[in-house]
Amino acid sequence: MQKKYIQPPPYPIASVDNALRILQILRDQGSVRLTDIATDLGVAVSTAHRLMAMLVYRGFAVQEDSKRYAPSPVLGVGAVSSSWHREVRQVLQPALEALCALFDETANLMVRIGAHVRFLYSVEATAILRVGDRAGSVLPARSTSGGKALLSYQSHDYLGRLYLENVGLAAEHRLSPAEFQELLHELATVRAQGFAVNREESESGVGAIGLVVLEPAGRPIAAFSLSSPISRFDRLCSPDALAHLFQAQQEMTEALREAGLDKPDSR
């Protein structure tokens, strides 16, 4: 079949930031509606349409028969359960906003995809010196607080397959037997204490504390974290701060239960 020629959009878009954010949405959520994109970006539907037209023209997105937009193969990554993760983000957003307001530190929501975590949502702090929005970022799970918290619930056999035997994992992320034992020891500590910390492991000058979000049956389905400049990080590990974080964990689990989002749907 002859390939259909796609005309250049009539209104070239100069907003690189919005275009990149759309690529992150497509990567993490898969097939999305134009109205969803407009809502996520906080722009008019007509603006979102012009942005999408440019991305389709350049081969980064495709428009399906249903008129929804999907990532093209050039993005090179699959999406995560799109509708379920969008709903989870919406349900947990109030709790994340409350944590950010309480500590004035950036709050993040993430899910684990293999050996990596994807940040679904961030509420950025207002302090002059703060950690920026991480939404859409993909980082190694073992170097992030939320990623460690999620990994701590996995079996030793699974972790071995993930970090010692996974031929699809980039060489720099595979572990030696000694490094793997160190990881197991750290994850055992994380599981025992109920939270994980990241002291400049993913980014110089940044610290974070992360906890899992559990379904009622006790299965971890996401993680949240507070990230801050390393100069302020120790206060996030104080007994008072931890009490607030554990309370937030319970509230998020209850919010998911009430919303009927105990597990990803099959859509």
ABEGO torsion letter per residue (X at the ends): XBBBBBBBBABBBABAAAAAAAAAAAAAAEBBBAAAAAAAAGBBAAAAAAAAAAAAAAGABBBBAAGBBBBBAAAGBBBBBAAAAAAAAAAAAAAAAAAAAAAGBBBBBBBBBEABBBBABBBBBABABBBBBABGBBBBAAABAAAAAAAAABBAAAAAAAAAABAABBAAABBBAAAAAAAAAAAAAAAAAGBBBBBGAABBGBBBBBBBBBBAAGBBABBBBBBBBAAAAAAAABAAAAAAAAAAAAAAAAAAAAAGAABBBAX
